[in-house]
């Protein structure tokens, strides 16, 4: 189909040029006849030849007249000026523009477009087809490249395709409205189709791709809740609403309302939770002195200190700002909560800054968690869409005080403007040095600046979206703790079957820490150095993306 459109455009351009030349020919013939008539009158009805008339018209229109043939009367001179102006306008303006627009420009575009492939050459490994370039798909490409997954970006605008091709992105030019485009993209050998454009376009992608391959996994994103079902009906297997996902994540990062464990994910019976130690007898102790493993059967797999994640050591000191990342069973957590729930609690409302989509989803999740909240919003319409809202500007101290900044256990900043989020983070940290600050980042590059500004937890929308889509590639289950830090499960590699935890040296070789191991004897959440990995078992680990890649490279290849 794209070739048919290009052929149609070529025909149109040729037709337009032919029309312009026909008009030029009409002018020439008309002026030749007028010249013969006017010059014949001046020469007393002498015969004027066609060669002479053509010669005069062409030299006059091109402003190259030699002066060898001139009119002596005013009528002839006026006629000469009319011919000259017509020539200047037509030969020096209209025809050059038409030549550039209808011949040279299409030729250059064709030559440039020849650099962009119209077909993706599939390899042995299944690839991912992306249909839109944005911050989410860019982050997804980075993850796919990191883990060795091939992909191709299908773009239907030649200029954009050329730009992305020059950026080194595997790109293919073609219209997503054509069945042939998906076939040329190797959809029969694809692992997934990803649509991250606006809701309407994502519906179109899902429908077209599903029509070509009835079984292929298709992932689409949506902004409006009403679009979720439509994209599914169009053929998508998974529909991701980032506002809901982000709001839920931000709400579940709040851990300082009490000392209870707050579950953030699970791997079967293995639960991952966070708990603050503020005001408990754990403050001032080294980790080895807490006896959490012996008394409660929980495994401290990580420690947060002001937004910085640390791998726990036996000598790690706990203080009032420490947040523990725990692994355990529900029974273990229930026992932990029973002993620590009465030491410190803060029932004051959590402050949510912003009542946009993410802010409203954050409020909804907090409501489900029975956590009180107040929302600050400058837009009256948005403020009316959520309960417990305060109309005002969060950059004003009086508004924050009215929302309860002096007693609030946490503030959640949900603006889609990273500069505003940074400003508000610094301001809230100055007003309340001990408050927990959870912030959203619109772009991944602003995560580190927000941490430096004082945020305890930051999550970017593009990285969260990319991670969610990436985890749908039939991979092991992955729980994102924060930006760049995951808890993930792996089937026990053959190289580790029968090897003890001590001898495996997983942490030294990869940077991953073992959360739990599963095998014939059941699940061991606090594995000892002597415990061995079973052949058909499973390992749950925590580490950065680089550590996860290193584990796959060292033990799974």
C-alpha positions, 0 to 999 in steps of 0.5 A: 500500500505505501508504494501505491501511495507513492506512485499516486503522488508521483503521478500527481506531481507530473500532472501538476508540472504538465499543467503548468507547461500547458499554461506556459505554452498558452501564454506563448501562443497568445503573445505570439499572435498579439505580437504579429498583430501589433507589430504588423500594424506598426510595419503597415500590415507587413507579414510577421513570421512565426519564427520571429514572433516566437523569438521575440516572445521567448527573449522578452519573457526571459528578459534576455531581449537583445533590442534588435526587435522593438516597438515604436508605439505605446501600444507595443511598449505596453504589450512588451511590459506585460509579456516581460512581467508575465515571464518574470513571474512565471519563469522565475517564480512559478516554475522554479517553485514547481520544480523544487516542490514537485520534482527535486524535493520528492527526489531528495525525499526518495533518496533519503527515504531509501536509507530507512528500511521498509522491511525488518529482517527477522533473526532467530530470536523473537523481536518486539514491534513498537509503534510509537516513539516517546519517553516510555518506548525510549526507556523500553528500548534501553531495557530491551537492548540491555537484556539482548531483546531485538526490536523494531520501531514502526514509523509512518512519517518519513521525516521521523523515521529518518531522524530515528534511523540517524539516532541509531534506532532500529526503525522501519517505515510504513503505515500502521493502517496497512496489513502489509506493514505488520507483515513486513515488520515480521509480526509472525516472528514477533514476541509482542506488539507495543502501542504507547501512543494516544488512546485512539491510535492505540485502539487502531494498532491493537485492531490492525495487529490482532487482525494479522496475528490472532495469538500475538501478545499486544500491549497498549497504554491508555490515559482515560479509564473509559478507553481501557475496555475499548483497547481490550476489545480491539485486541490488546491482551494487556492495557496499562493505565499509567496514572492508576499504576503510578498513583498506587505505587506512590501511595504504597511507598508511604510507610511512616504512618505506623510501625506495621509492615506494609506489603508492596508485593509478593512471590507466592507465599513470600511477601515483600514489605516495608516497615519504619523503625521510628520510635521502636526499641530497634533504634540505636541497634546494629542489625545483628542485635535485632534478632528479627530473623530468629524471633519473627522469621523475617529477612531484612533484604534492604534498608532505606536511609533518606531515599538511599538503598543499602544492602544490609550488613550485620553491623548496619546501625538502625536509626529513627529514619531507617525503613526496613525492606523485609521478606517473610510470610503473612504469619511472620508479618502478623507476629511482627506487627503485633509486637511493634504496632503500639510503639509509634503511629501517626494518624494525621492525614497524608498530604497529596499535592496535585489532583490530576490523574495521578493525584486522584489515583493516589487518593483512591489507593490511600482510601482503600488502605484506610489512610487519611489524606488531604489533597492540595490543588490550584484548579477548582475543577480538579479539586472538586473531583476528589474528596478532602481537597484544599483549593490553593497553591502548595508553594504557599506556607499558609496552604501547607499549614492548612493541610497539616504539614506540621503533623502530616507523616508524609507528603506525596508530590504528583505534579507532571512538571518535574521542576515544580516537583523539585521546588516543592520537595525542597520546600517541604523538606525545609519545613519538615526535615523529618517528613517522608517525601514521595515524589513522581518524576515525569522523566527518568533523568530527573529521578536523581535530582529529586533524590538530592532535593530531599525526596525519600522515594521517586518513581518516573513514569517512563521507567515504570511504564517500560519496566511494566511492559518489559516484564510481560515478555514471558519473563520471571516475575519482577517487583519494582521496589524503586527506580532501578531496584527490583525483586525478581524470581529465577528458575534455579539455573543448572549451574547452581543445582546442588550448590550451597548458598555459600559456595554460589557466591551470588552476591560477590559475582553479581551484586544480587542478594538472595531473598528466599529459595524454593525447593523440595523442602519448601520455601526458605525465606532466611536461607543459611549459608549451608542451604542448597539450591534444588534442581527444579527450584526457584530463587528470589533475589533483589538487585539493580538492573545491572545486577539482574543482567549479571546474574543471567550472564553468570549463571543462566547462559 
